[in-house]
Amino acid sequence: MTNNFHVGLVADLLGPDGQVVFEDFGLDLLDKAGIPRMFLGEDRWPVTPDQLKDIDAIISMGQPYTRESFSGVSRLALIARTGVGFDMIDLDAATEANVMVTITPEATQKPVASATLALMLGLCHQLIIKDKIVRDNDWDVRFDYMGCEIRGRTIGLIGMGMIGREVVRMLKPFEPGSILVNDPVVTEDEADQLGIILVDKETLLRSSNFVTIHCPLTKYTRGLISEEDLRIMQKDSFLINTARGAIVDQKALTRALQEGWIRGAAIDVFSEEPPAKEDPILSLPNIILSPHASAWTKELFRDIGHDCVKAVLAVSRGEEPLHIVNKAVLERPGLQDKLKKICEK
């Protein structure tokens, strides 16, 4: 039944030994279902049409898909994207090509939330400078670097999707004073149930001791945190970004840390990845840096792999998978024809 349904996987899922890099990624579920799979021969940025023309679905990581990627591609029905970001995919072009794009929010929820808490606690307790004190055998200065606690502080979240909600849940045992949220989608009833306070962005930035970013990168959120926004934050406040680098004006953030507009920051994402070696943000003492990998755990890649495979299996049955980000594609006859043909196979 499934032999005519073919799945592609991006090349960077393979290690130098030709084996899948991540343990228990879920590809055995495709094998058990009798679904042929193949790895793309090259890791191209962006993905090119010749890589997509003979497959029905692809499991992809951070590779860009431009309008040109879909040129002449008539068979593809699904891009199953690992993680929750989708800014690297031209969603309008995917929709016009009758291709669904899915993400894996359930798999990333706990790892990203716990990474956010780890970075927040690292800032609280000044772990970077304290590590350096020990390595430099400079114990006499340790009293100069008092930390702070989450307890009693005001936490501000920009974005309140699945990850933001998990951050709120994980924060509760640390007894924050209040949790402010800026998200136009959240209702007052939801806020009451979650124990949060909905506010506008300016109020959140002015009032919060910790500001943490949890929104996707879209045309509306690019540059959402500007120089002006950073200047109105409290001088003893911290910024944490585990979402996307382009949401925050990185040059302005560098100045904010250099000139003391805010006390510190922790970022897992950059406007350019990797950042240039001469980027001044790399030499600042009051920032924790992570290479877009703070949430990477064996459990994370196990779960995102399984969720991507589940999306592929749903499509192989002619069904709509979970967590489609370009929902407008579902109304297109071209996609429905693809699913019908797949189901008939």
C-alpha positions as CSV (number, residue, x, y, z in Angstrom):
1,M,0.0,0.0,0.0
2,T,2.8,2.4,0.9
3,N,5.5,1.5,-1.6
4,N,4.5,4.4,-3.9
5,F,4.9,6.9,-1.0
6,H,8.5,8.1,-0.6
7,V,10.1,10.1,2.2
8,G,13.2,12.3,2.0
9,L,15.4,13.3,4.9
10,V,18.0,16.1,4.9
11,A,21.6,15.1,4.7
12,D,22.6,16.7,8.0
13,L,20.7,14.1,9.9
14,L,23.6,11.8,9.0
15,G,27.0,11.6,10.7
16,P,30.4,11.0,9.1
17,D,29.8,7.3,9.6
18,G,26.6,7.3,7.5
19,Q,24.5,6.7,10.5
20,V,21.7,8.9,11.9
21,V,23.2,11.3,14.3
22,F,20.4,11.2,16.9
23,E,19.5,8.2,19.0
24,D,15.9,6.8,18.5
25,F,14.9,9.4,16.0
26,G,11.8,7.3,15.0
27,L,12.9,6.2,11.5
28,D,12.3,2.6,12.5
29,L,8.5,3.5,12.5
30,L,8.8,4.3,8.7
31,D,10.6,1.0,8.1
32,K,7.9,-0.9,10.0
33,A,5.3,0.8,7.9
34,G,7.1,-0.2,4.7
35,I,7.7,3.4,3.6
36,P,10.8,3.9,1.5
37,R,13.1,6.6,2.7
38,M,16.2,8.3,1.3
39,F,18.7,10.9,2.5
40,L,19.3,13.8,0.2
41,G,22.7,13.6,-1.3
42,E,23.8,17.1,-0.3
43,D,22.9,19.6,2.4
44,R,21.9,22.5,0.2
45,W,20.9,26.0,1.5
46,P,18.3,26.6,0.1
47,V,16.9,23.2,-0.8
48,T,16.6,22.9,-4.6
49,P,13.7,21.5,-6.7
50,D,15.6,18.5,-8.0
51,Q,15.9,17.3,-4.4
52,L,12.1,17.4,-3.9
53,K,10.6,16.3,-7.2
54,D,10.5,12.6,-6.5
55,I,9.3,12.5,-2.8
56,D,6.0,12.9,-1.1
57,A,7.3,14.2,2.2
58,I,10.5,15.4,3.7
59,I,11.8,15.6,7.3
60,S,13.9,18.7,7.5
61,M,15.9,20.7,10.0
62,G,17.1,24.3,9.5
63,Q,17.4,24.3,5.7
64,P,15.8,27.3,3.9
65,Y,13.0,26.7,1.4
66,T,12.5,29.6,-1.0
67,R,9.9,30.1,-3.8
68,E,12.4,28.6,-6.2
69,S,12.7,25.5,-4.1
70,F,9.1,24.6,-5.1
71,S,9.5,25.4,-8.8
72,G,8.2,22.5,-10.9
73,V,7.7,20.4,-7.7
74,S,4.2,18.8,-8.0
75,R,4.5,15.7,-5.9
76,L,5.6,17.0,-2.5
77,A,2.8,17.2,0.1
78,L,4.7,17.8,3.4
79,I,7.7,19.4,4.9
80,A,8.0,18.1,8.5
81,R,10.2,20.6,10.2
82,T,12.1,19.7,13.4
83,G,11.6,22.3,16.1
84,V,9.1,25.2,16.2
85,G,10.7,27.8,14.0
86,F,9.5,28.2,10.4
87,D,11.0,31.5,9.4
88,M,13.4,29.6,7.1
89,I,10.5,28.4,4.9
90,D,8.6,30.7,2.5
91,L,5.1,29.7,3.7
92,D,3.3,31.5,1.0
93,A,5.3,29.7,-1.7
94,A,4.7,26.4,0.1
95,T,1.0,27.0,0.3
96,E,0.9,27.9,-3.4
97,A,2.7,24.7,-4.1
98,N,0.1,22.7,-2.1
99,V,2.7,21.7,0.5
100,M,1.9,21.5,4.2
101,V,4.5,22.6,6.7
102,T,4.5,21.1,10.2
103,I,6.5,21.8,13.3
104,T,7.0,19.9,16.6
105,P,5.8,22.2,19.5
106,E,5.0,19.4,21.9
107,A,8.5,17.9,21.6
108,T,10.2,21.3,22.2
109,Q,8.0,22.5,25.0
110,K,9.8,21.1,28.0
111,P,13.4,21.3,26.7
112,V,13.2,24.9,25.7
113,A,11.4,25.9,28.8
114,S,13.9,24.2,31.1
115,A,16.8,25.8,29.0
116,T,15.2,29.2,29.6
117,L,15.0,28.5,33.4
118,A,18.7,27.3,33.3
119,L,19.8,30.6,31.6
120,M,17.6,32.6,34.0
121,L,19.1,30.9,37.1
122,G,22.6,31.3,35.6
123,L,22.0,35.0,35.4
124,C,20.6,35.1,38.9
125,H,23.6,33.5,40.5
126,Q,26.2,35.0,38.2
127,L,27.6,31.6,37.3
128,I,29.9,32.8,34.5
129,I,31.8,35.2,36.7
130,K,31.9,32.8,39.6
131,D,33.3,30.1,37.4
132,K,36.0,32.6,36.3
133,I,36.8,33.6,39.9
134,V,37.6,30.0,40.7
135,R,39.7,29.4,37.6
136,D,41.6,32.7,38.2
137,N,42.2,31.8,41.9
138,D,40.7,35.2,42.8
139,W,38.4,34.2,45.7
140,D,38.7,37.5,47.5
141,V,36.5,39.2,44.9
142,R,33.6,36.8,45.3
143,F,31.7,39.1,47.7
144,D,31.6,41.7,44.9
145,Y,29.3,39.5,42.8
146,M,26.1,39.0,44.8
147,G,23.3,37.4,42.8
148,C,19.5,37.6,43.1
149,E,16.6,35.2,43.1
150,I,13.5,34.7,41.1
151,R,11.5,34.8,44.3
152,G,9.5,38.0,44.6
153,R,10.6,39.3,41.2
154,T,8.5,40.3,38.2
155,I,8.9,38.0,35.2
156,G,7.8,39.2,31.8
157,L,7.1,36.8,28.9
158,I,6.9,38.0,25.3
159,G,4.8,35.3,23.7
160,M,2.7,32.7,25.4
161,G,2.5,29.6,23.2
162,M,3.3,26.1,24.5
163,I,6.8,26.9,25.5
164,G,5.8,30.1,27.3
165,R,3.1,28.2,29.2
166,E,5.6,25.6,30.3
167,V,8.0,28.3,31.5
168,V,5.1,29.7,33.6
169,R,4.5,26.3,35.1
170,M,8.2,25.7,35.9
171,L,8.5,29.2,37.4
172,K,5.9,28.7,40.1
173,P,8.1,26.8,42.6
174,F,10.5,29.7,42.5
175,E,7.8,32.0,43.8
176,P,8.0,34.9,41.5
177,G,6.2,38.0,42.6
178,S,4.1,38.3,39.4
179,I,4.2,37.0,35.8
180,L,3.4,39.5,33.1
181,V,2.6,38.4,29.6
182,N,2.4,40.2,26.3
183,D,0.6,38.1,23.7
184,P,-2.4,39.4,21.6
185,V,-3.8,35.8,21.3
186,V,-4.2,35.0,25.0
187,T,-7.6,35.8,26.5
188,E,-8.3,37.2,29.9
189,D,-10.0,33.9,30.9
190,E,-6.8,32.0,29.9
191,A,-4.7,34.5,31.8
192,D,-6.8,34.0,35.0
193,Q,-6.4,30.2,34.6
194,L,-2.7,30.5,34.2
195,G,-2.1,33.0,37.0
196,I,-0.6,35.6,34.7
197,I,-1.3,39.3,34.0
198,L,-1.8,40.5,30.4
199,V,-0.1,43.8,29.7
200,D,1.1,45.8,26.7
201,K,4.8,45.5,25.7
202,E,5.9,48.8,27.2
203,T,4.4,48.0,30.6
204,L,6.0,44.6,30.6
205,L,9.4,46.0,29.7
206,R,9.2,48.8,32.3
207,S,8.0,46.5,35.1
208,S,9.9,43.3,34.7
209,N,13.1,42.1,36.4
210,F,13.4,39.3,33.8
211,V,12.2,39.6,30.2
212,T,12.1,36.3,28.3
213,I,11.3,35.9,24.6
214,H,8.9,33.1,23.4
215,C,7.4,34.3,20.2
216,P,8.1,33.0,16.6
217,L,10.0,35.1,14.2
218,T,7.5,36.6,11.7
219,K,7.3,39.8,9.7
220,Y,5.5,41.3,12.8
221,T,8.1,40.2,15.4
222,R,11.3,40.9,13.5
223,G,13.0,43.7,15.5
224,L,10.3,43.6,18.1
225,I,12.7,44.5,20.9
226,S,14.4,47.7,19.7
227,E,16.9,50.1,21.1
228,E,14.0,52.2,22.4
229,D,12.6,49.1,24.2
230,L,15.9,48.2,25.8
231,R,16.3,51.7,27.1
232,I,13.0,51.6,29.0
233,M,13.9,48.3,30.8
234,Q,15.0,48.5,34.4
235,K,18.8,48.9,35.0
236,D,18.9,45.8,37.1
237,S,16.9,43.7,34.7
238,F,17.9,40.8,32.5
239,L,16.9,39.7,29.0
240,I,16.7,36.0,27.9
241,N,16.2,35.0,24.3
242,T,15.7,31.3,23.3
243,A,13.4,32.1,20.4
244,R,15.1,33.8,17.4
245,G,17.9,36.3,17.2
246,A,16.3,38.7,14.8
247,I,13.4,39.4,17.3
248,V,15.9,41.5,19.3
249,D,18.1,44.3,17.8
250,Q,21.4,42.6,18.6
251,K,23.5,45.8,18.1
252,A,21.3,47.6,20.5
253,L,21.5,44.8,23.0
254,T,25.3,44.9,22.8
255,R,25.2,48.7,23.6
256,A,22.6,48.0,26.4
257,L,25.1,45.6,28.1
258,Q,28.1,47.8,27.5
259,E,26.5,51.0,28.8
260,G,24.5,49.5,31.6
261,W,21.0,50.1,30.3
262,I,20.2,46.6,31.7
263,R,22.2,44.3,34.0
264,G,22.7,41.3,31.9
265,A,21.4,38.9,29.2
266,A,21.4,35.3,28.2
267,I,20.9,34.4,24.5
268,D,20.8,31.1,22.7
269,V,20.1,32.8,19.3
270,F,21.8,35.4,17.2
271,S,21.0,37.7,14.3
272,E,23.8,36.0,12.4
273,E,24.6,32.4,13.2
274,P,27.4,31.8,14.0
275,P,28.3,35.3,15.0
276,A,31.4,36.9,13.5
277,K,34.5,36.3,15.6
278,E,34.9,40.1,16.0
279,D,31.3,40.6,17.2
280,P,31.6,42.7,20.4
281,I,28.8,40.7,22.1
282,L,31.2,37.8,22.4
283,S,33.5,39.7,24.7
284,L,31.0,41.0,27.2
285,P,31.2,39.8,30.8
286,N,27.5,40.2,31.6
287,I,26.0,37.9,29.1
288,I,25.6,34.1,28.9
289,L,25.9,32.8,25.3
290,S,24.8,29.5,23.9
291,P,25.2,28.3,20.2
292,H,21.4,27.8,19.5
293,A,21.7,24.6,21.4
294,S,20.7,25.3,25.0
295,A,17.7,23.0,24.7
296,W,19.4,20.2,22.9
297,T,19.0,17.0,24.7
298,K,18.7,13.3,23.7
299,E,15.1,13.5,24.8
300,L,14.4,16.5,22.6
301,F,15.7,14.9,19.4
302,R,14.0,11.6,20.2
303,D,10.7,13.4,20.5
304,I,11.0,15.8,17.5
305,G,12.1,12.8,15.4
306,H,9.0,10.8,16.4
307,D,6.7,13.8,15.9
308,C,8.0,14.4,12.4
309,V,7.6,10.7,11.6
310,K,4.0,10.8,13.0
311,A,3.3,13.7,10.6
312,V,4.7,11.7,7.7
313,L,2.7,8.6,8.6
314,A,-0.5,10.7,8.8
315,V,0.1,12.0,5.3
316,S,1.0,8.5,4.0
317,R,-2.6,7.6,5.0
318,G,-4.0,10.6,3.2
319,E,-4.7,12.4,6.5
320,E,-3.9,15.9,7.7
321,P,-1.0,15.9,10.3
322,L,-0.9,17.8,13.5
323,H,0.7,21.3,13.9
324,I,0.4,22.6,10.4
325,V,1.6,26.2,10.3
326,N,0.3,27.2,6.9
327,K,-3.3,26.2,7.5
328,A,-4.5,28.0,4.4
329,V,-3.1,25.1,2.4
330,L,-5.9,22.9,3.7
331,E,-8.4,24.8,1.6
332,R,-6.6,24.2,-1.6
333,P,-7.9,21.6,-4.0
334,G,-4.4,20.8,-5.1
335,L,-3.4,19.6,-1.7
336,Q,-6.7,17.6,-1.3
337,D,-6.0,15.9,-4.7
338,K,-2.5,15.0,-3.4
339,L,-3.9,13.5,-0.2
340,K,-6.6,11.6,-2.1
341,K,-4.1,10.1,-4.5
342,I,-1.8,9.1,-1.6
343,C,-4.8,7.5,0.1
344,E,-5.7,5.6,-3.0
345,K,-2.2,4.2,-3.3
